[in-house]
Amino acid sequence: MLKLDFEKCGGLIPAIAQDWKTNEVLMLAYINEESWNETLKTGHGVYFSRSRQKLWHKGESSGNVQIVHEILVDCDEDTVIFKVEQIGGAACHTGHASCFFRKLNADGSLTELGEQLFDPEKVYGKGHK
């Protein structure tokens, strides 16, 4: 049975969420052993929120859950890719499909790619970051 190496990085390892059909990278988050086991048990993306210091069931506030279709494990067993079906179309708390919705230009400025799919203030409330 696979045992991911949570000890190498202090109990957390990176988890990349990728669209299972298009392969678009949707987000990068972290998992601990508890969130890993919860993901395996439920079939939904469950992460560890570093800012809140607790488990984070993706979509618990927005309804934009991630159904995990496949999991890829890297060669060192300390990073995973969740190939997910993103319900609601937006993985990012800003309302964008992907957290990687900005491109760095040669002059150092950012260009926004894609459209915002929802207003985060309407979903999460005022002052949400």
C-alpha positions, -999 to +999 in steps of 0.1 A: +000+000+000+013+035-009+025+056+020+031+092+009+061+110+025+045+136+046+075+139+069+099+153+043+080+187+041+069+190+077+036+171+074+023+188+042+029+179+006+018+198-026-014+187-044-019+200-079-056+200-091-058+195-128-089+193-150-093+156-158-104+162-194-084+193-206-053+189-183-056+226-174-038+232-141-066+246-118-048+251-085-020+242-061-028+234-025-014+213+002-025+181+018-017+164+051-022+128+059-058+134+072-069+153+041-053+126+019-073+099+037-105+120+035-099+125-003-095+088-008-126+081+013-149+106-002-136+109-038-137+147-034-107+171-032-099+177+004-069+199+013-053+214+044-057+252+046-025+267+058-041+300+066-070+285+086-049+255+100-077+230+093-091+206+067-106+223+037-132+204+017-130+222-017-163+238-024-176+238+012-184+275+009-189+280-028-204+247-038-176+243-064-165+209-053-139+187-070-147+151-079-114+132-081-112+109-111-076+099-109-045+105-087-010+107-099+019+103-075+054+116-082+086+095-081+095+107-045+060+101-032+058+137-019+036+154-045+003+144-060-018+155-089-056+152-085-072+149-119-106+164-111-140+173-124-145+209-112-182+214-104-194+249-110-165+257-134-144+277-110-115+264-089-102+297-078-116+317-049-114+348-072-141+333-094-118+322-122-117+287-136-080+284-126-059+301-100-033+306-128-054+332-147-026+358-151+004+359-174+036+377-166+046+401-194+081+411-203+076+445-187+067+429-153+030+436-156+003+410-155-024+402-182-056+386-170-065+355-190-100+341-191-132+355-175-143+356-140-171+331-136-186+344-103-183+373-080-164+362-048-182+388-026-215+373-035-203+338-028-181+343+003-192+377+016-175+411+018-138+414+025-130+378+014-094+372+003 
